[in-house]
Amino acid sequence: MKNILFILALLLSVTSFAQTKQFQDLTNKTKQSYLDRGYTLVNFSGDSITTAEPLVTPMIDLDYNTYYIVLVQIDGCVYCNYDINFVDDQEFLFPIEHESITENGLKQGIVKFQNDTNKIGKYVLFLDSDLPYYANIFIFAKK
């Protein structure tokens, strides 16, 4: 009986912290929406995130005179706080000011900028929550 209760509790915890079908659909719609508007997807990173495990993109080249949009989505994390940072190729961390939107259980942060120099670096999303949430970082470009 204890084994059945343990398995039931394990399945319940896995499904409650699993990426929802709705969030997967939103991820696909977001990608397609920006592609339809003429943006190029430079990078996409998505995974589970907690305070101890930030979401990090691979190193990317940001080209001179290119318009970029960095979009962050966090599923179900209405009351938690997060920070978006840029880490350059020399490992300097730069906090990024972003617009934050929360609706229907989805928290989003968006950064829009015209790149004025060639840069190499990665984006890091820090979440202030011990519970795991699914998050995405999209980086779109338009010349």
C-alpha positions in Angstrom: 0.0 0.0 0.0 2.9 2.4 0.8 4.4 1.7 -2.6 1.2 2.6 -4.4 0.9 5.8 -2.4 4.5 6.7 -3.1 4.1 6.0 -6.9 0.9 8.1 -6.9 2.6 11.0 -5.1 5.6 10.8 -7.5 3.3 10.8 -10.6 1.3 13.7 -9.2 4.5 15.8 -8.5 5.9 15.0 -11.9 2.8 16.0 -13.7 2.3 19.2 -11.6 5.8 20.4 -12.5 5.8 19.2 -16.1 5.6 21.6 -19.0 2.0 22.0 -19.9 0.6 21.4 -23.4 -0.7 25.0 -23.3 2.9 26.3 -22.7 4.2 24.1 -25.5 1.6 25.5 -27.9 2.4 29.0 -26.8 6.1 28.4 -27.5 5.3 27.3 -31.0 2.9 30.2 -31.6 5.5 32.7 -30.4 8.2 31.4 -32.7 5.8 31.4 -35.7 4.5 34.8 -34.9 7.9 36.4 -35.0 9.0 34.5 -38.1 5.8 35.6 -39.9 6.7 39.2 -39.1 10.1 38.8 -40.8 12.3 38.2 -37.8 15.0 35.5 -37.7 15.3 33.2 -34.7 18.9 33.6 -33.5 18.5 31.4 -30.5 15.9 29.5 -28.5 16.5 28.0 -25.1 13.9 26.4 -23.0 14.0 24.2 -19.9 13.0 23.9 -16.2 14.4 26.7 -14.0 14.8 27.2 -10.3 16.9 29.6 -8.1 19.8 27.1 -8.1 19.6 26.4 -11.9 19.3 29.5 -14.1 18.4 29.2 -17.8 21.4 30.0 -19.9 21.6 30.4 -23.7 24.7 29.3 -25.6 27.2 32.0 -26.7 25.8 34.1 -29.5 27.1 36.7 -31.9 25.2 40.0 -31.8 25.8 41.8 -35.1 26.4 45.5 -35.5 23.4 47.6 -36.6 20.8 44.8 -36.1 17.5 45.1 -34.2 17.1 42.4 -31.5 14.2 41.3 -29.4 14.9 39.1 -26.4 11.7 37.5 -25.1 11.5 35.6 -21.8 8.5 33.5 -20.9 7.9 31.7 -17.6 4.9 29.4 -17.2 2.8 29.6 -14.0 5.2 31.8 -12.1 2.8 34.7 -11.4 4.3 35.8 -8.0 8.0 35.0 -8.4 10.7 37.5 -9.4 13.2 37.1 -12.2 16.2 38.9 -13.7 17.5 38.9 -17.2 21.3 39.4 -17.6 23.8 39.4 -20.4 27.2 37.8 -19.9 29.8 38.9 -22.4 32.7 36.8 -23.7 34.9 38.1 -20.9 32.4 36.8 -18.3 31.2 40.2 -17.2 27.5 40.1 -16.1 25.3 43.0 -17.1 21.7 43.3 -15.7 19.2 44.2 -18.4 16.2 46.5 -18.0 13.1 44.8 -19.4 9.4 45.3 -19.8 7.4 42.8 -17.7 4.0 41.5 -18.6 1.9 39.0 -16.5 -1.4 37.6 -17.8 -3.2 34.2 -17.6 -0.5 32.6 -15.5 2.3 33.5 -17.9 5.0 35.9 -17.0 6.9 37.6 -19.9 9.9 39.9 -20.1 10.8 41.7 -23.3 13.9 43.6 -24.3 14.1 45.5 -27.6 17.3 47.1 -28.8 19.3 48.2 -31.8 22.8 46.7 -31.4 25.5 49.4 -31.8 28.6 47.1 -31.7 29.5 43.6 -32.5 29.1 41.6 -29.2 29.6 38.0 -28.2 27.8 36.7 -25.1 24.9 34.8 -23.6 21.7 35.6 -21.8 21.0 34.3 -18.3 17.6 34.1 -16.7 17.7 34.0 -12.9 14.5 33.0 -11.1 13.7 33.7 -7.4 11.9 30.4 -6.7 12.8 27.1 -5.2 10.0 25.5 -7.1 10.7 24.5 -10.7 9.0 26.4 -13.5 9.4 26.1 -17.3 10.9 29.0 -19.0 11.9 30.1 -22.5 14.4 32.6 -23.9 13.9 33.6 -27.5 16.3 35.9 -29.3 15.0 37.3 -32.6 16.8 39.6 -35.0 15.8 41.8 -37.9 18.2 43.7 -40.1 
